[in-house]
Amino acid sequence: MRLETATLDTDLCVVGGGLAGLCAAVAAARHGVRTVLMQERPVLGGNASSEIRMWVCGAQGENNRETGLIEELQLANLYYNPCKIHSLWDGVMYGMARAEDRLTLLLNTSCMDAETEGGRILSVTGWQMTTQRFVRVRAKLFSDCSGDSILAPLTGAEFRIGRESAAEFGEETSAGEHADRKTMGMSCLLQGRKLDRPVEFRAPAWAKKLTADDLRRRRPNPERTGENFWYLELGGEDDTIGDTERIRDDLVALAYGMWDAYKNSGEFPEAANWQLDFLGFLPGKRESRRMVGDYVLTQGDIAAGGDFPDTVAYGGWPLDDHDPRGFWNPGSPNVSVQSKSPYGIPYRCLYSHNVENLFFAGRNISATHAAMSSSRVMATCALLGQAVGTAAAVAVKYGVTPRAVGAEHMEELQQTLMYDDCFLPPYRRAVSEAALAAELSCDDAVAGDILNLRSGADRNHAVYGDGDQGFTMGVGSSVEYHMDEPTEAARVRIVFDSDLDRVTLPGDAIERGHGTRANVLPDSPEMTMPKTLVKVFALEIETENGWEGVIFEEKNLRRTVTAVIGRPVTGIRLTVMETWGGTDAAHLFSFDFE
């Protein structure tokens, strides 16, 4: 008897269901592309999932929070998961994928083979452990969002691993004069919960015994909201793919040993009431193979601000290079150098140099080790994934390769991304001539220039100037377009203020800034929706038959809302009835149509 092989035919196959792969698959599906997402784990999210529990980090600095699909996820998480329970966060990500009719989700399916011909991928095959069958996916396009770049060895796609020499790209690289294969390590994270009573902890015999010197170098403090034990890191001097099982064993022993030391060494009297709530057995990985594209992003590009004509995403995390020795490095576990924030990331880093129908997104993009130390964080990876999924839709639309999308359709790709609420500094979104020509008015303007609603700037940011790029109107009032004669309106687009700096949420900066929690304290706050976000609104259009409703939303969870109209109108009216903060005024960034 032979095990069954199922075959699926599709337009795009995404391998890897972390935030990059999820956003790539959802973006493609929303643009009409038949998509298969192959994920080897039972949950989505990769390092952000409940199996690993690293919180989502991104660009630093004021007004730099990533929007698009990642903001949609984060806002949904605030509503459905206010107590930051990790399995519910899994559900939010799963729900986004499940909602897309054109997206086929293959969970528990590990990619293990590929068929190629003439420099193209014809199919990939995965083993689905739950159904005990192979699944072959034949597609026009493929995207490796696996982190480890599994499609590199399977297809012959060119890749790099390790640290470049200083001379190769003119970087201040940690490798020095000679390149090596050392990487950043991986971590098995801990999470604690503080109880109202003392609780014992009994370590297994194989837990690593830590010395007083070890504790002086890496001193745990779960009372601090920012303590997620990321420094429990090993493996950078080894093969972070081939040696993962052994490294995992060492990491689990180290993690148990750290908690044992915290609870039982006598150096931490405040530890009495702390309970070990989670210990990860799936290592969170920082670095392994990096694909090679038509361009390799460098440390110098980041320092210069990444001003590229083909910018499709941005970063802004520091150049955060972890020593390969990890926990056993006698000095600091990492060197963090502030980067330009935001800096652009070019499209040429997101498709293969030598496999013509292969995209990639996530920590495996075409970048040097030094540049990757910044671009690897998950909010940035989500943007890269959305860019790839959207580029795949453009490629399918025109029947072209990933490279040809960049050469022939870059403006369309960038404008589509911005329409989908991706910030591409310093570009502005194009606004239709019809919207610019129509009369725009508000019956209760509170503050700001109403023309900002059709300026193409969908947030406050220094790249657009120092002033407010939005418009404030009274709750209960309306903003309206009026046309002298019927004008074709394909769709309406609205951008509300979702408080990108999260100043209206409860808790300290760590609690406000992250959608998941490291350790649980008795006073850990329950999250709320951003008070600035519009909760209840109505959208109407005026036709020859008078005014009619298009949307009446009572629990809006989105920063960006679009509505298909597809008919001639003489008026479009947006009425704001309530914000999530119950304020008297509402702040909007955009309201236009095309």
HUNOR-V688124 format. One record per residue. RES is the residue in one small letter. SS is DSSP state (@ for helix, = for strand, . for the rest). D_FIRST is the distance of its C-alpha to the first C-alpha in whole Angstrom. Layout:
res=RES ss=SS d_first=D_FIRST
res=RES ss=SS d_first=D_FIRST
//
This chain:
res=m ss=. d_first=0
res=r ss=. d_first=4
res=l ss=. d_first=7
res=e ss=. d_first=9
res=t ss== d_first=12
res=a ss== d_first=16
res=t ss== d_first=19
res=l ss== d_first=22
res=d ss== d_first=25
res=t ss== d_first=29
res=d ss== d_first=32
res=l ss== d_first=32
res=c ss== d_first=29
res=v ss== d_first=30
res=v ss== d_first=29
res=g ss=. d_first=30
res=g ss=. d_first=32
res=g ss== d_first=35
res=l ss=@ d_first=38
res=a ss=@ d_first=38
res=g ss=@ d_first=35
res=l ss=@ d_first=35
res=c ss=@ d_first=39
res=a ss=@ d_first=37
res=a ss=@ d_first=35
res=v ss=@ d_first=37
res=a ss=@ d_first=40
res=a ss=@ d_first=38
res=a ss=@ d_first=37
res=r ss=@ d_first=40
res=h ss=. d_first=41
res=g ss=. d_first=39
res=v ss=. d_first=36
res=r ss=. d_first=33
res=t ss== d_first=31
res=v ss== d_first=28
res=l ss== d_first=29
res=m ss== d_first=26
res=q ss=. d_first=27
res=e ss=. d_first=25
res=r ss=. d_first=27
res=p ss=. d_first=27
res=v ss=. d_first=31
res=l ss=. d_first=33
res=g ss== d_first=36
res=g ss=@ d_first=35
res=n ss=@ d_first=38
res=a ss=@ d_first=39
res=s ss=. d_first=37
res=s ss=. d_first=37
res=e ss=. d_first=35
res=i ss=. d_first=37
res=r ss=. d_first=41
res=m ss=. d_first=43
res=w ss=. d_first=45
res=v ss=. d_first=45
res=c ss=. d_first=48
res=g ss=. d_first=50
res=a ss=. d_first=53
res=q ss=. d_first=56
res=g ss=. d_first=59
res=e ss=. d_first=61
res=n ss=. d_first=59
res=n ss=. d_first=56
res=r ss=. d_first=54
res=e ss=. d_first=51
res=t ss=. d_first=50
res=g ss=. d_first=48
res=l ss=@ d_first=44
res=i ss=@ d_first=45
res=e ss=@ d_first=48
res=e ss=@ d_first=47
res=l ss=@ d_first=44
res=q ss=@ d_first=47
res=l ss=@ d_first=49
res=a ss=@ d_first=46
res=n ss=@ d_first=46
res=l ss=@ d_first=49
res=y ss=@ d_first=49
res=y ss=@ d_first=46
res=n ss=. d_first=46
res=p ss=. d_first=50
res=c ss=. d_first=49
res=k ss=. d_first=47
res=i ss=. d_first=44
res=h ss=@ d_first=41
res=s ss=@ d_first=38
res=l ss=@ d_first=40
res=w ss=@ d_first=41
res=d ss=@ d_first=37
res=g ss=@ d_first=37
res=v ss=@ d_first=40
res=m ss=@ d_first=38
res=y ss=@ d_first=34
res=g ss=@ d_first=37
res=m ss=@ d_first=38
res=a ss=@ d_first=35
res=r ss=@ d_first=34
res=a ss=. d_first=37
res=e ss=. d_first=36
res=d ss=. d_first=35
res=r ss=. d_first=34
res=l ss== d_first=32
res=t ss== d_first=28
res=l ss== d_first=27
res=l ss== d_first=24
res=l ss=. d_first=25
res=n ss=. d_first=23
res=t ss== d_first=21
res=s ss== d_first=22
res=c ss== d_first=23
res=m ss== d_first=21
res=d ss== d_first=21
res=a ss== d_first=23
res=e ss== d_first=24
res=t ss== d_first=28
res=e ss== d_first=30
res=g ss=. d_first=34
res=g ss=. d_first=34
res=r ss== d_first=32
res=i ss== d_first=29
res=l ss== d_first=27
res=s ss== d_first=24
res=v ss== d_first=23
res=t ss== d_first=20
res=g ss== d_first=19
res=w ss== d_first=17
res=q ss== d_first=18
res=m ss=. d_first=17
res=t ss=. d_first=18
res=t ss=. d_first=15
res=q ss=. d_first=13
res=r ss== d_first=12
res=f ss== d_first=14
res=v ss== d_first=17
res=r ss== d_first=19
res=v ss== d_first=23
res=r ss== d_first=25
res=a ss== d_first=28
res=k ss== d_first=32
res=l ss== d_first=33
res=f ss== d_first=31
res=s ss== d_first=33
res=d ss== d_first=32
res=c ss=. d_first=34
res=s ss=. d_first=32
res=g ss=. d_first=35
res=d ss=. d_first=33
res=s ss=. d_first=33
res=i ss=@ d_first=29
res=l ss=@ d_first=29
res=a ss=@ d_first=32
res=p ss=@ d_first=30
res=l ss=@ d_first=27
res=t ss=@ d_first=29
res=g ss=. d_first=32
res=a ss=. d_first=35
res=e ss=. d_first=38
res=f ss== d_first=38
res=r ss== d_first=41
res=i ss=. d_first=41
res=g ss=. d_first=44
res=r ss== d_first=47
res=e ss=. d_first=49
res=s ss=. d_first=53
res=a ss=@ d_first=56
res=a ss=@ d_first=57
res=e ss=@ d_first=54
res=f ss=@ d_first=54
res=g ss=. d_first=58
res=e ss=. d_first=56
res=e ss=. d_first=58
res=t ss=. d_first=54
res=s ss=. d_first=53
res=a ss=. d_first=52
res=g ss=. d_first=56
res=e ss=. d_first=56
res=h ss=. d_first=53
res=a ss=. d_first=49
res=d ss== d_first=47
res=r ss=. d_first=43
res=k ss=. d_first=44
res=t ss=. d_first=43
res=m ss=. d_first=44
res=g ss=. d_first=42
res=m ss== d_first=40
res=s ss== d_first=41
res=c ss=. d_first=40
res=l ss=. d_first=42
res=l ss== d_first=44
res=q ss== d_first=46
res=g ss== d_first=48
res=r ss== d_first=50
res=k ss== d_first=54
res=l ss=. d_first=55
res=d ss=. d_first=58
res=r ss=. d_first=58
res=p ss=. d_first=57
res=v ss=. d_first=53
res=e ss=. d_first=52
res=f ss=. d_first=49
res=r ss=. d_first=48
res=a ss=. d_first=46
res=p ss=. d_first=43
res=a ss=. d_first=44
res=w ss=. d_first=42
res=a ss=. d_first=44
res=k ss=. d_first=46
res=k ss=. d_first=50
res=l ss=. d_first=52
res=t ss=. d_first=55
res=a ss=@ d_first=58
res=d ss=@ d_first=58
res=d ss=@ d_first=55
res=l ss=@ d_first=56
res=r ss=@ d_first=59
res=r ss=@ d_first=57
res=r ss=. d_first=54
res=r ss=. d_first=56
res=p ss=. d_first=54
res=n ss=. d_first=56
res=p ss=. d_first=54
res=e ss=. d_first=57
res=r ss=. d_first=57
res=t ss=. d_first=55
res=g ss=. d_first=54
res=e ss=. d_first=52
res=n ss=. d_first=48
res=f ss=. d_first=48
res=w ss=. d_first=47
res=y ss=. d_first=48
res=l ss=. d_first=46
res=e ss== d_first=44
res=l ss== d_first=43
res=g ss=. d_first=41
res=g ss=. d_first=43
res=e ss=. d_first=43
res=d ss=. d_first=40
res=d ss=. d_first=37
res=t ss=. d_first=36
res=i ss=. d_first=33
res=g ss=. d_first=31
res=d ss=. d_first=34
res=t ss=@ d_first=33
res=e ss=@ d_first=31
res=r ss=@ d_first=34
res=i ss=@ d_first=37
res=r ss=@ d_first=35
res=d ss=@ d_first=36
res=d ss=@ d_first=40
res=l ss=@ d_first=40
res=v ss=@ d_first=39
res=a ss=@ d_first=41
res=l ss=@ d_first=44
res=a ss=@ d_first=44
res=y ss=@ d_first=44
res=g ss=@ d_first=47
res=m ss=@ d_first=49
res=w ss=@ d_first=49
res=d ss=@ d_first=50
res=a ss=@ d_first=53
res=y ss=@ d_first=54
res=k ss=@ d_first=54
res=n ss=@ d_first=55
res=s ss=. d_first=57
res=g ss=. d_first=60
res=e ss=. d_first=61
res=f ss=. d_first=60
res=p ss=@ d_first=61
res=e ss=@ d_first=60
res=a ss=@ d_first=57
res=a ss=@ d_first=57
res=n ss=@ d_first=56
res=w ss== d_first=53
res=q ss== d_first=50
res=l ss== d_first=46
res=d ss== d_first=45
res=f ss== d_first=42
res=l ss== d_first=40
res=g ss=. d_first=38
res=f ss=. d_first=35
res=l ss=. d_first=33
res=p ss=. d_first=36
res=g ss== d_first=38
res=k ss== d_first=38
res=r ss=. d_first=41
res=e ss=. d_first=40
res=s ss=. d_first=38
res=r ss=. d_first=37
res=r ss== d_first=39
res=m ss== d_first=39
res=v ss=. d_first=41
res=g ss== d_first=43
res=d ss=. d_first=46
res=y ss=. d_first=48
res=v ss=. d_first=48
res=l ss== d_first=49
res=t ss=. d_first=52
res=q ss=@ d_first=54
res=g ss=@ d_first=57
res=d ss=@ d_first=56
res=i ss=@ d_first=55
res=a ss=@ d_first=59
res=a ss=. d_first=60
res=g ss=. d_first=59
res=g ss=. d_first=56
res=d ss=. d_first=58
res=f ss=. d_first=55
res=p ss=. d_first=56
res=d ss=. d_first=52
res=t ss== d_first=52
res=v ss== d_first=49
res=a ss== d_first=49
res=y ss== d_first=51
res=g ss== d_first=51
res=g ss=. d_first=54
res=w ss=. d_first=52
res=p ss=. d_first=54
res=l ss== d_first=53
res=d ss== d_first=52
res=d ss== d_first=50
res=h ss== d_first=49
res=d ss=. d_first=50
res=p ss=. d_first=47
res=r ss=. d_first=48
res=g ss=@ d_first=47
res=f ss=@ d_first=49
res=w ss=@ d_first=50
res=n ss=. d_first=52
res=p ss=. d_first=56
res=g ss=. d_first=57
res=s ss=. d_first=56
res=p ss=. d_first=52
res=n ss== d_first=53
res=v ss== d_first=55
res=s ss== d_first=56
res=v ss== d_first=58
res=q ss=. d_first=59
res=s ss=. d_first=57
res=k ss=. d_first=59
res=s ss=. d_first=58
res=p ss=. d_first=56
res=y ss== d_first=55
res=g ss== d_first=53
res=i ss== d_first=50
res=p ss== d_first=50
res=y ss=@ d_first=47
res=r ss=@ d_first=46
res=c ss=@ d_first=45
res=l ss=. d_first=42
res=y ss== d_first=40
res=s ss== d_first=39
res=h ss=. d_first=41
res=n ss=. d_first=39
res=v ss=. d_first=36
res=e ss=. d_first=37
res=n ss=. d_first=35
res=l ss== d_first=35
res=f ss== d_first=37
res=f ss== d_first=37
res=a ss=. d_first=39
res=g ss=. d_first=39
res=r ss=. d_first=40
res=n ss=. d_first=39
res=i ss=. d_first=41
res=s ss=. d_first=43
res=a ss== d_first=46
res=t ss=. d_first=47
res=h ss=@ d_first=47
res=a ss=@ d_first=50
res=a ss=@ d_first=50
res=m ss=@ d_first=46
res=s ss=@ d_first=48
res=s ss=@ d_first=50
res=s ss=@ d_first=47
res=r ss=. d_first=44
res=v ss=. d_first=45
res=m ss=@ d_first=43
res=a ss=@ d_first=46
res=t ss=@ d_first=46
res=c ss=@ d_first=42
res=a ss=@ d_first=42
res=l ss=@ d_first=45
res=l ss=@ d_first=43
res=g ss=@ d_first=40
res=q ss=@ d_first=42
res=a ss=@ d_first=44
res=v ss=@ d_first=40
res=g ss=@ d_first=39
res=t ss=@ d_first=42
res=a ss=@ d_first=42
res=a ss=@ d_first=39
res=a ss=@ d_first=40
res=v ss=@ d_first=43
res=a ss=@ d_first=41
res=v ss=@ d_first=39
res=k ss=@ d_first=42
res=y ss=@ d_first=44
res=g ss=. d_first=41
res=v ss=. d_first=42
res=t ss=. d_first=40
res=p ss=@ d_first=41
res=r ss=@ d_first=44
res=a ss=@ d_first=45
res=v ss=@ d_first=45
res=g ss=@ d_first=48
res=a ss=@ d_first=50
res=e ss=@ d_first=50
res=h ss=. d_first=50
res=m ss=@ d_first=51
res=e ss=@ d_first=53
res=e ss=@ d_first=51
res=l ss=@ d_first=48
res=q ss=@ d_first=51
res=q ss=@ d_first=53
res=t ss=@ d_first=49
res=l ss=@ d_first=49
res=m ss=@ d_first=52
res=y ss=@ d_first=52
res=d ss=. d_first=49
res=d ss=. d_first=51
res=c ss=. d_first=50
res=f ss=. d_first=53
res=l ss=. d_first=54
res=p ss=. d_first=57
res=p ss=. d_first=60
res=y ss=. d_first=59
res=r ss=. d_first=60
res=r ss=. d_first=58
res=a ss=. d_first=59
res=v ss=. d_first=61
res=s ss=. d_first=61
res=e ss=@ d_first=65
res=a ss=@ d_first=65
res=a ss=@ d_first=65
res=l ss=@ d_first=67
res=a ss=@ d_first=70
res=a ss=. d_first=69
res=e ss== d_first=72
res=l ss== d_first=70
res=s ss== d_first=72
res=c ss== d_first=72
res=d ss=. d_first=74
res=d ss=. d_first=74
res=a ss== d_first=73
res=v ss== d_first=74
res=a ss== d_first=73
res=g ss=. d_first=72
res=d ss=. d_first=72
res=i ss=@ d_first=70
res=l ss=@ d_first=70
res=n ss=@ d_first=67
res=l ss=@ d_first=65
res=r ss=@ d_first=64
res=s ss=. d_first=65
res=g ss=. d_first=61
res=a ss=. d_first=61
res=d ss=. d_first=59
res=r ss=. d_first=60
res=n ss=. d_first=63
res=h ss=. d_first=63
res=a ss=@ d_first=65
res=v ss=@ d_first=63
res=y ss=@ d_first=65
res=g ss=. d_first=68
res=d ss=. d_first=70
res=g ss=. d_first=70
res=d ss=. d_first=68
res=q ss=. d_first=66
res=g ss=. d_first=65
res=f ss== d_first=68
res=t ss== d_first=69
res=m ss== d_first=69
res=g ss== d_first=70
res=v ss=. d_first=68
res=g ss=. d_first=69
res=s ss=. d_first=70
res=s ss== d_first=68
res=v ss== d_first=68
res=e ss== d_first=68
res=y ss== d_first=68
res=h ss== d_first=70
res=m ss== d_first=70
res=d ss== d_first=73
res=e ss== d_first=71
res=p ss== d_first=67
res=t ss== d_first=65
res=e ss== d_first=61
res=a ss== d_first=59
res=a ss== d_first=55
res=r ss== d_first=55
res=v ss== d_first=57
res=r ss== d_first=56
res=i ss== d_first=57
res=v ss== d_first=57
res=f ss== d_first=58
res=d ss=. d_first=59
res=s ss=. d_first=56
res=d ss=. d_first=59
res=l ss=. d_first=57
res=d ss=. d_first=59
res=r ss=. d_first=58
res=v ss=. d_first=61
res=t ss=. d_first=61
res=l ss=. d_first=58
res=p ss=. d_first=59
res=g ss=. d_first=59
res=d ss=. d_first=60
res=a ss=@ d_first=58
res=i ss=@ d_first=55
res=e ss=@ d_first=54
res=r ss=@ d_first=55
res=g ss=@ d_first=54
res=h ss=. d_first=50
res=g ss=. d_first=48
res=t ss=. d_first=46
res=r ss=. d_first=48
res=a ss=. d_first=48
res=n ss=. d_first=50
res=v ss== d_first=51
res=l ss=. d_first=55
res=p ss=. d_first=57
res=d ss=. d_first=58
res=s ss=. d_first=55
res=p ss=. d_first=56
res=e ss=. d_first=54
res=m ss=. d_first=54
res=t ss=. d_first=55
res=m ss=. d_first=55
res=p ss=. d_first=57
res=k ss=. d_first=61
res=t ss=. d_first=61
res=l ss=. d_first=58
res=v ss== d_first=59
res=k ss== d_first=58
res=v ss== d_first=59
res=f ss== d_first=60
res=a ss== d_first=60
res=l ss== d_first=60
res=e ss== d_first=62
res=i ss== d_first=63
res=e ss== d_first=66
res=t ss== d_first=65
res=e ss=. d_first=68
res=n ss=. d_first=67
res=g ss== d_first=68
res=w ss== d_first=66
res=e ss== d_first=62
res=g ss== d_first=60
res=v ss== d_first=57
res=i ss== d_first=56
res=f ss== d_first=57
res=e ss== d_first=55
res=e ss=. d_first=56
res=k ss=. d_first=54
res=n ss=. d_first=53
res=l ss=. d_first=51
res=r ss=. d_first=51
res=r ss=. d_first=53
res=t ss== d_first=53
res=v ss== d_first=52
res=t ss== d_first=52
res=a ss== d_first=53
res=v ss== d_first=52
res=i ss== d_first=55
res=g ss== d_first=55
res=r ss== d_first=59
res=p ss== d_first=62
res=v ss== d_first=64
res=t ss== d_first=68
res=g ss== d_first=67
res=i ss== d_first=64
res=r ss== d_first=65
res=l ss== d_first=63
res=t ss== d_first=65
res=v ss== d_first=64
res=m ss== d_first=64
res=e ss== d_first=63
res=t ss== d_first=62
res=w ss=. d_first=59
res=g ss=. d_first=62
res=g ss=. d_first=65
res=t ss=. d_first=67
res=d ss=. d_first=70
res=a ss== d_first=69
res=a ss== d_first=65
res=h ss== d_first=65
res=l ss== d_first=63
res=f ss== d_first=62
res=s ss== d_first=61
res=f ss== d_first=61
res=d ss== d_first=61
res=f ss== d_first=59
res=e ss=. d_first=58
//
